[in-house]
Amino acid sequence: MAVKIRLQRHGSKKRPFYFIVVADARAPRDGKFIQKIGTYNPLTVPATIQLDRQKALEWLHKGAQPTDTVRRILSFKGVLYLKHLLRGVKLGLFDETTAMVKFQKWHEEHEAAVKRRSEEHRKNQRAKRGGAPVRRVERKDESSAQA
C-alpha cells in the first residue's frame, strides 16, 4: 500500500483550512485517512502550521511520500532537516547529541526569522491602514464663545 502525507481540505468556499494527514494514495482527497498529524491555515500571515514532528518523522522513516505542498511545510517546520541529521547519525558521521544541538540552533534562528517577518507584516499593515494621521478639529459652542 502506497502511503502519502497530504493535505485534506476543510473550511468553506474561499476560506480554506487543511488537515495534514497520512493516507493511502488511492483514497480520495477528503476521504479516509490513516492518521492526522497536523493542521495548516494559509489565510493567516505567516501561515499557521500545527504539526506533530515525531509522528511526521516516523511516517517519513516508514516510507510515506509527502506531496509537494506538504514537503514545503515539513521543510519549513524542520522535519526534513531533522531526518537529514538522523541519517548522518545512522551513518556514523556524528553522534545524536551533536545532531540535536545543530537542530536546536537551526530551530532558534528559524523562529527568530519567522517572528521578525510577522512583525514586519504587522507594521506594514498598520502603515497601510493608517496612512496620514487624522487631525481632530474641535468645535466651539456659540454659548461658550459669548461668555
Secondary structure as the mmCIF struct_conf table of DSSP 4:
data_model
#
loop_
_struct_conf.conf_type_id
_struct_conf.id
_struct_conf.beg_label_comp_id
_struct_conf.beg_label_asym_id
_struct_conf.beg_label_seq_id
_struct_conf.end_label_comp_id
_struct_conf.end_label_asym_id
_struct_conf.end_label_seq_id
STRN STRN1 VAL A 3 HIS A 10
BEND BEND1 GLY A 11 SER A 12
TURN_TY1_P TURN_TY1_P1 LYS A 13 LYS A 14
STRN STRN2 PHE A 17 ASP A 24
TURN_TY1_P TURN_TY1_P2 ALA A 25 ARG A 26
BEND BEND2 ALA A 27 ALA A 27
TURN_TY1_P TURN_TY1_P3 ARG A 29 ASP A 30
BEND BEND3 GLY A 31 GLY A 31
BEND BEND4 ILE A 34 ILE A 34
STRN STRN3 GLN A 35 ASN A 41
TURN_TY1_P TURN_TY1_P4 PRO A 42 LEU A 43
BEND BEND5 THR A 44 PRO A 46
HELX_LH_PP_P HELX_LH_PP_P1 ALA A 47 ALA A 47
STRN STRN4 THR A 48 LEU A 51
HELX_RH_AL_P HELX_RH_AL_P1 ARG A 53 LYS A 62
TURN_TY1_P TURN_TY1_P5 GLY A 63 GLY A 63
HELX_LH_PP_P HELX_LH_PP_P2 ALA A 64 ALA A 64
STRN STRN5 GLN A 65 PRO A 66
HELX_LH_PP_P HELX_LH_PP_P3 THR A 67 THR A 67
HELX_RH_AL_P HELX_RH_AL_P2 ASP A 68 LYS A 77
TURN_TY1_P TURN_TY1_P6 GLY A 78 GLY A 78
HELX_RH_AL_P HELX_RH_AL_P3 VAL A 79 LEU A 91
TURN_TY1_P TURN_TY1_P7 GLY A 92 GLY A 92
BEND BEND6 LEU A 93 PHE A 94
HELX_RH_AL_P HELX_RH_AL_P4 GLU A 96 GLY A 130
BEND BEND7 ALA A 132 ALA A 132
HELX_LH_PP_P HELX_LH_PP_P4 PRO A 133 ARG A 136
HELX_LH_PP_P HELX_LH_PP_P5 GLU A 138 ASP A 141
HELX_RH_AL_P HELX_RH_AL_P5 GLU A 142 GLN A 146
#
